[in-house]
Amino acid sequence: MHMLIIFHVVTGQVSLLHHSSLNNTSAFQRFGFSSSASPETIERENAQSGTKKRRGTKRTAFSDSDSEEDELSMKDLMKLVAEKEELLKEKHKEIEKMQEKFLRTYSEMENVMDRTRREAENSKKFAIQSFAKSLLDVADNLGRASSVVNDSFSKIDTSKDTAGVVPLLKTLMEGVEMTEKQLAEVLKKFGVEKYNPTNEQFDPNRHNAVFQVPDASKPSGTIAVVLKAGYMLHDRVLRPAEVGVTEAVDN
């Protein structure tokens, strides 16, 4: 009898212990702990969770410092970009100055080349200037001889010619005229042309006034007499014409 009562008491305690252990297990499971964990394990896990929390706090502090460093780096980057832009503007200005200098130098070189080309053409064109000028006196003498022969021949009475002088004079006159024409053609071939400025207005660049002639029938400054014809070498005066110019007559 006593043994039966002791068995029931022990059985009830065991059941109570089992019930309490089940309740504790459910509580542990509710808070995320396994039923097999011991109290030391729970304390260790709590300590680790506290460390994790502290580490999270430290990471937050590090993230703040990183954001400050990022802000500083962005400021430095913007400053560097501004400096590079200023440097780029200066380089653009230098390039523009170099382009202007190049264009100015190129223009000057073109002018020098054009001037050199013109000088070379003029040298080639007027190379015979001194030679042609030397021949002008010869042309003048031939012209005078031709005019004198023509005047003399016009005064001869061919009916009284008994010695046959007239045909000889005529042949001589034709030869002189032919020589004069041939010389004029040769001079013209090389750009030398003769001009006679009679009745033209006096031009100091093309005429050389030797004397003045009182003449009321013509405007003052008109060329009345040509002593020597003028000659042009292309567009340049080789020798100005020697002339007499009219002057106004007072009443």
Secondary structure, 3 states (H helix, E strand, C coil): CHHHHHHHHHHHHHHHHHHHHHHHHHHHHHCCCCCCCCHHHHHHHHHHHHHHHHHHHHHHHHHHHHHHHHHHHHHHHHHHHHHHHHHHHHHHHHHHHHHHHHHHHHHHHHHHHHHHHHHHHHHHHCCCHHHHHHHHHHHHHHHHHHHHHHHHHHHCCHHHCCCCHHHHHHHHHHHHHHHHHHHHHHHHHCCEEEECCCCCECCCCCEEEEEEEECCCCCCCEEEEEEECEEEECCEEEECEEEEEEECCCC
